[in-house]
Amino acid sequence: MSDPEKRDELEGSEQPFVAHLIELRDRLIRATLAIAVGFGIFALWPGPSALYDLLAAPLVAQLPAGATLIATNVISPFMVPLKITLMAGFMLALPVVLYQVWAFVAPGLYTHEKRLVMPLVISSTLLFLIGVAFCYFFVFGQVFKFIQSFAPKSITAAPDIEAYLSFVLSMFIAFGAAFEVPVVVVLLVRMGMVSIEKLKAFRGYFIVIAFIIAAIVTPPDVISQLALAIPMVILYEIGIHMAGLFVKHTQPPPEAAVEDRTA
């Protein structure tokens, strides 16, 4: 027969774990529903086809007269616009998705820290969308123009729509994630994993890392590499300054400094 004390201990630790799983499930469902709503909105207006035409516009503008994108797969003309609509729905639902993530970890924060969940959600969303917009409106046009300038006259460019979608997604993720550098810096400092002084001393190494990352995730052209590396370096500096303000305004009040973290 098992020891009653051990059984009680297991029962006491099992309940919180199950509760966390239930909360995780609920938040995943809410995030999925938000994405589904965003997908539905863009599916109704402007529609998957119009969204694809909008996404392909920077490339089409640089193609020779009469050249178009092609579909090498039978179902690509149907699936690719749907994937783009899903991507647009995710971006529209990004504030809700990020809020669910932050809200899930909020129980492990101090009460005064929980008030900063919304600023972090808003800043994370805006930075990601700014990175995507910067990629679409500036980087794509310059990159495609650079690539087409090297194309031999005997070649007629006809990019595949699935390959183009894959390229666009990878670039959007790269630039969206790169623009999250200030948020990452602030969180690292706030969690005590690194000090502001160490971040300043690491500045030179980060510049090298930024250019290495840009060389890996972007096409092999100088324009896109500089367009990713330079904003990362600038945002790193912004993150250092924001971390100082963030830590200053999130210190627990003296009377709460010795209290345990709230549930």
One Martini backbone bead per residue (centre of mass of N, CA, C, O) as a GRO file, in nm:
protein
  263
    1MET     BB    1   0.097   0.035   0.021
    2SER     BB    2   0.077   0.356  -0.003
    3ASP     BB    3   0.173   0.655   0.096
    4PRO     BB    4  -0.028   0.911   0.194
    5GLU     BB    5   0.172   1.147   0.169
    6LYS     BB    6   0.255   1.090  -0.126
    7ARG     BB    7  -0.028   1.106  -0.245
    8ASP     BB    8  -0.087   1.400  -0.162
    9GLU     BB    9   0.153   1.525  -0.313
   10LEU     BB   10   0.065   1.438  -0.597
   11GLU     BB   11  -0.216   1.570  -0.595
   12GLY     BB   12  -0.111   1.864  -0.551
   13SER     BB   13   0.072   1.866  -0.827
   14GLU     BB   14  -0.141   1.785  -1.046
   15GLN     BB   15  -0.347   2.016  -1.060
   16PRO     BB   16  -0.173   2.252  -1.171
   17PHE     BB   17  -0.093   2.108  -1.434
   18VAL     BB   18  -0.379   2.076  -1.546
   19ALA     BB   19  -0.449   2.377  -1.540
   20HIS     BB   20  -0.229   2.461  -1.744
   21LEU     BB   21  -0.334   2.290  -1.980
   22ILE     BB   22  -0.610   2.422  -1.999
   23GLU     BB   23  -0.509   2.709  -2.048
   24LEU     BB   24  -0.347   2.645  -2.301
   25ARG     BB   25  -0.584   2.545  -2.467
   26ASP     BB   26  -0.758   2.803  -2.454
   27ARG     BB   27  -0.544   2.993  -2.586
   28LEU     BB   28  -0.517   2.839  -2.851
   29ILE     BB   29  -0.810   2.869  -2.935
   30ARG     BB   30  -0.818   3.180  -2.940
   31ALA     BB   31  -0.593   3.216  -3.149
   32THR     BB   32  -0.728   3.047  -3.374
   33LEU     BB   33  -0.987   3.215  -3.395
   34ALA     BB   34  -0.851   3.480  -3.474
   35ILE     BB   35  -0.731   3.372  -3.737
   36ALA     BB   36  -1.001   3.284  -3.863
   37VAL     BB   37  -1.123   3.566  -3.871
   38GLY     BB   38  -0.905   3.694  -4.046
   39PHE     BB   39  -0.945   3.504  -4.284
   40GLY     BB   40  -1.244   3.576  -4.336
   41ILE     BB   41  -1.206   3.874  -4.399
   42PHE     BB   42  -1.004   3.836  -4.645
   43ALA     BB   43  -1.190   3.644  -4.809
   44LEU     BB   44  -1.409   3.866  -4.857
   45TRP     BB   45  -1.183   4.107  -4.811
   46PRO     BB   46  -1.045   4.111  -5.118
   47GLY     BB   47  -0.929   3.836  -5.149
   48PRO     BB   48  -0.705   3.603  -5.253
   49SER     BB   49  -0.631   3.717  -5.536
   50ALA     BB   50  -0.578   4.011  -5.450
   51LEU     BB   51  -0.355   3.943  -5.247
   52TYR     BB   52  -0.159   3.822  -5.448
   53ASP     BB   53  -0.129   4.066  -5.633
   54LEU     BB   54  -0.013   4.243  -5.407
   55LEU     BB   55   0.236   4.061  -5.339
   56ALA     BB   56   0.344   4.055  -5.653
   57ALA     BB   57   0.399   4.352  -5.741
   58PRO     BB   58   0.712   4.395  -5.697
   59LEU     BB   59   0.788   4.179  -5.913
   60VAL     BB   60   0.617   4.257  -6.164
   61ALA     BB   61   0.750   4.546  -6.193
   62GLN     BB   62   1.043   4.396  -6.283
   63LEU     BB   63   0.939   4.265  -6.518
   64PRO     BB   64   0.906   4.208  -6.817
   65ALA     BB   65   0.721   4.260  -7.070
   66GLY     BB   66   0.467   4.006  -7.034
   67ALA     BB   67   0.554   3.892  -6.775
   68THR     BB   68   0.490   3.611  -6.553
   69LEU     BB   69   0.364   3.410  -6.338
   70ILE     BB   70   0.380   3.064  -6.243
   71ALA     BB   71   0.229   2.727  -6.247
   72THR     BB   72   0.349   2.388  -6.175
   73ASN     BB   73   0.090   2.333  -6.017
   74VAL     BB   74  -0.235   2.252  -6.026
   75ILE     BB   75  -0.314   2.377  -5.718
   76SER     BB   76  -0.171   2.655  -5.686
   77PRO     BB   77  -0.398   2.870  -5.768
   78PHE     BB   78  -0.549   2.785  -5.494
   79MET     BB   79  -0.339   2.759  -5.248
   80VAL     BB   80  -0.171   3.020  -5.243
   81PRO     BB   81  -0.394   3.230  -5.178
   82LEU     BB   82  -0.476   3.091  -4.912
   83LYS     BB   83  -0.203   3.123  -4.767
   84ILE     BB   84  -0.205   3.432  -4.780
   85THR     BB   85  -0.466   3.469  -4.619
   86LEU     BB   86  -0.356   3.334  -4.364
   87MET     BB   87  -0.124   3.531  -4.320
   88ALA     BB   88  -0.304   3.782  -4.294
   89GLY     BB   89  -0.469   3.674  -4.054
   90PHE     BB   90  -0.233   3.653  -3.859
   91MET     BB   91  -0.156   3.955  -3.859
   92LEU     BB   92  -0.431   4.053  -3.754
   93ALA     BB   93  -0.408   3.845  -3.490
   94LEU     BB   94  -0.143   3.912  -3.334
   95PRO     BB   95  -0.236   4.053  -3.072
   96VAL     BB   96  -0.390   3.806  -2.964
   97VAL     BB   97  -0.160   3.601  -2.967
   98LEU     BB   98   0.035   3.759  -2.781
   99TYR     BB   99  -0.157   3.784  -2.542
  100GLN     BB  100  -0.177   3.480  -2.483
  101VAL     BB  101   0.118   3.446  -2.417
  102TRP     BB  102   0.146   3.658  -2.189
  103ALA     BB  103  -0.095   3.550  -2.012
  104PHE     BB  104   0.035   3.272  -1.948
  105VAL     BB  105   0.294   3.413  -1.791
  106ALA     BB  106   0.172   3.616  -1.577
  107PRO     BB  107   0.158   3.446  -1.303
  108GLY     BB  108   0.493   3.487  -1.282
  109LEU     BB  109   0.429   3.779  -1.200
  110TYR     BB  110   0.414   4.069  -1.090
  111THR     BB  111   0.174   4.295  -1.050
  112HIS     BB  112   0.334   4.540  -1.182
  113GLU     BB  113   0.407   4.365  -1.443
  114LYS     BB  114   0.123   4.305  -1.566
  115ARG     BB  115   0.083   4.603  -1.679
  116LEU     BB  116   0.303   4.532  -1.926
  117VAL     BB  117   0.167   4.349  -2.133
  118MET     BB  118   0.039   4.545  -2.338
  119PRO     BB  119   0.294   4.701  -2.426
  120LEU     BB  120   0.435   4.443  -2.535
  121VAL     BB  121   0.221   4.364  -2.741
  122ILE     BB  122   0.221   4.626  -2.904
  123SER     BB  123   0.526   4.641  -2.970
  124SER     BB  124   0.551   4.364  -3.107
  125THR     BB  125   0.347   4.413  -3.329
  126LEU     BB  126   0.461   4.673  -3.456
  127LEU     BB  127   0.747   4.566  -3.520
  128PHE     BB  128   0.664   4.337  -3.705
  129LEU     BB  129   0.498   4.509  -3.911
  130ILE     BB  130   0.729   4.700  -3.984
  131GLY     BB  131   0.915   4.483  -4.097
  132VAL     BB  132   0.723   4.391  -4.323
  133ALA     BB  133   0.683   4.668  -4.458
  134PHE     BB  134   0.981   4.721  -4.520
  135CYS     BB  135   1.012   4.476  -4.703
  136TYR     BB  136   0.787   4.540  -4.913
  137PHE     BB  137   0.843   4.860  -4.985
  138PHE     BB  138   1.173   4.831  -5.012
  139VAL     BB  139   1.327   4.560  -5.050
  140PHE     BB  140   1.189   4.423  -5.290
  141GLY     BB  141   1.237   4.637  -5.506
  142GLN     BB  142   1.553   4.632  -5.487
  143VAL     BB  143   1.605   4.330  -5.527
  144PHE     BB  144   1.456   4.284  -5.801
  145LYS     BB  145   1.615   4.497  -5.954
  146PHE     BB  146   1.894   4.369  -5.911
  147ILE     BB  147   1.835   4.091  -6.037
  148GLN     BB  148   1.735   4.190  -6.323
  149SER     BB  149   2.009   4.336  -6.400
  150PHE     BB  150   2.153   4.031  -6.433
  151ALA     BB  151   1.975   3.939  -6.653
  152PRO     BB  152   1.969   3.798  -6.935
  153LYS     BB  153   1.824   3.863  -7.241
  154SER     BB  154   1.769   3.542  -7.305
  155ILE     BB  155   1.586   3.566  -7.046
  156THR     BB  156   1.269   3.460  -6.920
  157ALA     BB  157   1.093   3.559  -6.662
  158ALA     BB  158   0.913   3.286  -6.456
  159PRO     BB  159   0.800   3.262  -6.171
  160ASP     BB  160   0.704   3.070  -5.913
  161ILE     BB  161   0.453   3.095  -5.682
  162GLU     BB  162   0.565   2.908  -5.458
  163ALA     BB  163   0.851   3.024  -5.446
  164TYR     BB  164   0.760   3.311  -5.382
  165LEU     BB  165   0.615   3.250  -5.117
  166SER     BB  166   0.860   3.136  -4.969
  167PHE     BB  167   1.028   3.393  -4.989
  168VAL     BB  168   0.833   3.587  -4.849
  169LEU     BB  169   0.810   3.443  -4.577
  170SER     BB  170   1.110   3.447  -4.501
  171MET     BB  171   1.136   3.758  -4.511
  172PHE     BB  172   0.916   3.834  -4.309
  173ILE     BB  173   1.033   3.678  -4.070
  174ALA     BB  174   1.309   3.810  -4.063
  175PHE     BB  175   1.213   4.109  -4.028
  176GLY     BB  176   1.015   4.073  -3.796
  177ALA     BB  177   1.224   3.951  -3.597
  178ALA     BB  178   1.443   4.176  -3.613
  179PHE     BB  179   1.236   4.401  -3.492
  180GLU     BB  180   1.248   4.250  -3.192
  181VAL     BB  181   1.507   4.335  -3.042
  182PRO     BB  182   1.408   4.530  -2.816
  183VAL     BB  183   1.236   4.320  -2.666
  184VAL     BB  184   1.461   4.120  -2.603
  185VAL     BB  185   1.642   4.312  -2.445
  186VAL     BB  186   1.440   4.387  -2.224
  187LEU     BB  187   1.388   4.099  -2.118
  188LEU     BB  188   1.678   4.023  -2.041
  189VAL     BB  189   1.706   4.250  -1.832
  190ARG     BB  190   1.449   4.196  -1.658
  191MET     BB  191   1.546   3.885  -1.592
  192GLY     BB  192   1.871   3.905  -1.535
  193MET     BB  193   2.064   3.787  -1.775
  194VAL     BB  194   2.145   4.096  -1.833
  195SER     BB  195   2.322   4.382  -1.863
  196ILE     BB  196   2.366   4.694  -1.985
  197GLU     BB  197   2.675   4.690  -1.981
  198LYS     BB  198   2.703   4.426  -2.150
  199LEU     BB  199   2.553   4.529  -2.399
  200LYS     BB  200   2.756   4.754  -2.463
  201ALA     BB  201   3.006   4.560  -2.485
  202PHE     BB  202   2.847   4.382  -2.721
  203ARG     BB  203   2.811   4.567  -2.971
  204GLY     BB  204   3.033   4.467  -3.171
  205TYR     BB  205   2.931   4.172  -3.190
  206PHE     BB  206   2.645   4.237  -3.296
  207ILE     BB  207   2.724   4.350  -3.567
  208VAL     BB  208   2.840   4.087  -3.673
  209ILE     BB  209   2.585   3.914  -3.629
  210ALA     BB  210   2.393   4.078  -3.810
  211PHE     BB  211   2.553   4.022  -4.078
  212ILE     BB  212   2.537   3.717  -4.066
  213ILE     BB  213   2.230   3.690  -4.065
  214ALA     BB  214   2.183   3.848  -4.329
  215ALA     BB  215   2.354   3.648  -4.508
  216ILE     BB  216   2.163   3.397  -4.453
  217VAL     BB  217   1.843   3.513  -4.489
  218THR     BB  218   1.934   3.649  -4.748
  219PRO     BB  219   2.009   3.736  -5.032
  220PRO     BB  220   2.306   3.767  -5.245
  221ASP     BB  221   2.283   4.087  -5.152
  222VAL     BB  222   2.360   4.397  -5.034
  223ILE     BB  223   2.088   4.532  -4.987
  224SER     BB  224   1.940   4.322  -4.800
  225GLN     BB  225   2.165   4.303  -4.588
  226LEU     BB  226   2.162   4.602  -4.504
  227ALA     BB  227   1.848   4.617  -4.449
  228LEU     BB  228   1.886   4.422  -4.193
  229ALA     BB  229   2.142   4.503  -4.026
  230ILE     BB  230   2.102   4.804  -3.962
  231PRO     BB  231   1.832   4.788  -3.801
  232MET     BB  232   1.942   4.596  -3.583
  233VAL     BB  233   2.150   4.795  -3.467
  234ILE     BB  234   1.955   5.023  -3.400
  235LEU     BB  235   1.760   4.848  -3.221
  236TYR     BB  236   1.969   4.776  -3.010
  237GLU     BB  237   2.005   5.063  -2.905
  238ILE     BB  238   1.712   5.106  -2.830
  239GLY     BB  239   1.695   4.868  -2.630
  240ILE     BB  240   1.895   4.979  -2.422
  241HIS     BB  241   1.733   5.236  -2.352
  242MET     BB  242   1.461   5.092  -2.284
  243ALA     BB  243   1.564   4.910  -2.053
  244GLY     BB  244   1.621   5.134  -1.850
  245LEU     BB  245   1.325   5.234  -1.833
  246PHE     BB  246   1.187   4.967  -1.769
  247VAL     BB  247   1.333   4.895  -1.504
  248LYS     BB  248   1.266   5.158  -1.352
  249HIS     BB  249   0.931   5.108  -1.389
  250THR     BB  250   0.949   4.780  -1.264
  251GLN     BB  251   0.993   4.823  -0.981
  252PRO     BB  252   0.925   4.729  -0.686
  253PRO     BB  253   0.788   4.819  -0.424
  254PRO     BB  254   0.907   4.817  -0.110
  255GLU     BB  255   0.659   4.652   0.015
  256ALA     BB  256   0.697   4.424  -0.238
  257ALA     BB  257   0.993   4.305  -0.246
  258VAL     BB  258   0.924   4.044  -0.034
  259GLU     BB  259   0.724   3.925  -0.208
  260ASP     BB  260   0.564   3.704  -0.365
  261ARG     BB  261   0.454   3.570  -0.631
  262THR     BB  262   0.184   3.579  -0.801
  263ALA     BB  263  -0.082   3.370  -0.923
   0.00000   0.00000   0.00000
